[in-house]
Amino acid sequence: MPGTGELYVRRGGYVDLPSRFTDHAGSFRANRSGAFIDWADGTECRPVRAGDYAGNYASRFGSKIDAVGNTC
């Protein structure tokens, strides 16, 4: 079942997330490899691969994510 929240599509490269997504990623589906980055509380990075997904990400790294990029 698809989510009902707002969708953010990354086109590549490093991007600070818009404020409405910062620390509020409820779920994700990765169509390409990349990295989820938390820079507000230091620097923590989680690699993702094409095909990765999570339906309840807000209780995990989704509550910390600040940016996305190509690699950690």
C-alpha positions in Angstrom: 0.0 0.0 0.0 1.5 3.4 -0.9 2.0 6.0 1.8 -0.2 9.0 2.1 2.4 11.5 3.1 4.3 14.0 0.9 6.8 12.7 -1.5 10.4 13.9 -1.9 12.4 12.9 -5.0 16.2 13.4 -4.9 17.7 14.0 -8.4 21.3 13.2 -7.3 24.2 14.9 -5.5 24.2 16.2 -1.9 21.0 18.0 -0.8 19.9 19.4 2.5 16.3 18.3 2.9 13.5 20.9 2.9 12.5 21.7 6.5 9.3 19.7 6.3 11.3 16.5 5.8 14.2 17.2 8.2 13.9 14.7 11.1 10.5 13.6 9.6 11.0 10.8 7.1 8.2 8.4 7.9 9.1 5.9 5.1 11.3 5.6 2.0 11.9 3.6 -1.1 15.3 3.9 -2.7 15.4 3.8 -6.5 19.1 4.4 -6.6 22.1 4.0 -4.2 22.9 6.9 -1.9 23.2 8.0 1.7 21.0 9.4 4.4 22.9 12.0 6.5 22.3 13.4 10.0 24.6 16.5 10.4 22.6 18.3 13.2 23.8 16.0 16.0 27.3 15.4 14.6 27.7 13.5 11.5 26.1 10.1 11.1 25.5 8.5 7.7 23.5 5.5 6.6 24.1 4.1 3.1 21.1 2.9 1.1 21.0 0.8 -2.0 18.5 0.7 -4.9 15.6 -1.4 -3.8 15.9 -0.6 -0.1 12.7 0.5 1.6 11.2 1.0 5.1 7.5 1.5 5.9 8.0 2.8 9.4 11.3 4.8 9.2 10.2 7.6 11.6 11.0 5.4 14.6 14.5 4.8 13.3 16.9 7.1 11.3 14.0 9.0 9.8 13.7 11.0 13.0 17.3 12.2 12.5 17.8 12.6 8.7 18.9 16.1 7.6 20.3 15.5 4.1 20.8 13.0 1.3 23.8 12.4 -0.8 25.5 10.0 -3.2 27.8 8.4 -0.6 28.7 8.4 3.1 
